Amino acid sequence: MAAGASQSYFGNDQFAEYAPGMKSIDDALEIRGRIFGSFEMAEVMASNGQNVDHLLTFVVVGAGPTGVELAGQIAELAHRTLSRDFHAISSREARVILLDAAPQVLPPFGEKLGESTKRELEKLGVEVQLGAMVVDVDERGLVVQDKDGSRREIRAVTKLWAAGVQASPLGRTLAEQTGASLDRAGRIGVNPDLTLPGYPDVFVVGDMINLDHLPGVAQVAIQGGKYAAKQIKNRLAGRPDAPPFHYFDKGSMATISRFRAVALIGKIRLTGFIAWLMWLAVHLVYLTGFKNRFSALGHWSVSFLGRGRAERTATEQQVFARSAIKRLRGGTSELVSSPGAYAATEALLATTRAELEARAVEEARLTDAGERGRQQ
């Protein structure tokens, strides 16, 4: 079982319509569409003399690694990449706000790296607002409650959610059917060998597991998958089981923007350009195939050394299609024909094909016989 995790809105799932997370390719396409769409719409409205502050305000909720990277990239996009692309607006005037109810940025990285990251974000022009909890979200903005209990509204069309994750709903189904425990994030309790309690033939890996306070990061999933595969191979070969799963922490990294990153490797804490180079190297190593690595390196060189960014086209479908699909009672399954309807369609297609073939034969005969234009 390796169904992963999804975005957590802490019981306020209605926020998802106005503040998408970033857990899938669909999410990434929608986020790109919303960001570029806001700049384009601001250009149109500003040309007509309308106020565009709400369009040029971008709010990222959650100051973990994902939120930090999103805020930093939007700031760089606004202040550098798009700075010469518009006439009626100045993209440099865009506000980028990073919110979190926690008292620091990047809590898993420790206080020192968290404070360093906050300073780097502020140098980029990001407004970091800590101790700020989001209590309401709609299409026009969001409401934030500060530590003193006071509430304020931030008007922003583009809101992005990076505040938390929850395990796949499959974890709850497994817990109900097996009696295994669940934590608050929906992760299922497993044995030290990553099997379900009472079900030694069922392995659970990745973000779905609750074991020894393991973090929900890629390395846990990668190492857990390799461990489960090794256990299965041992059983098939009649060999004894391997020792309990042991996670080897290779460290944590987060990029802030171009030439800026933070890295925590054991007791070593790195910031700035060196951490950024390490971040690039690690991501290149984990790409599969030389062609992908070479291509990625080329794209990065163009993006980091120049101002251009590839794939800047965005359409309304990328922003609204997923919301439309969610309104379907049965989801995407309603867009797929039932077997009976498919069989009827096949019969219709067969009849149509026969008619088209007969018509084509007759058209060819008329041409070859020179009968076109003759009175019958």
ABEGO torsion letter per residue (X at the ends): XBAEBBBBAGGBAAAAAABBBBABAAAAAAAAAAAAAAAAAAAAAAAAGBBAAAAABBBBBEABAAAAAAAAAAAAAAAAAAAAABAABBAAABBBBBBBABABBGAAAEAAAAAAAAAAAAAAGBBBBBGBBBABBBAAEBBBBBAAGBBBBBBBABBBBAABBBBBAAAAAAAAAAGBBBBAAGBBBBBAAGBBBGBAABBBBEAABBBGGBBBBAAAAAAAAAAAAAAAAAAAAGBBBBBBBBBBBAEBBBBABBGBBBBBBEABBBBEAAAAAAAAAAAAAABBEAAAAAAAAAAAAAAAABABBBGABBBAAAAAAAAAAAABAAEAAAABBBAAAAAAAAAAAAAAAAAAAAAAAAAAAAAAAGABGBBX
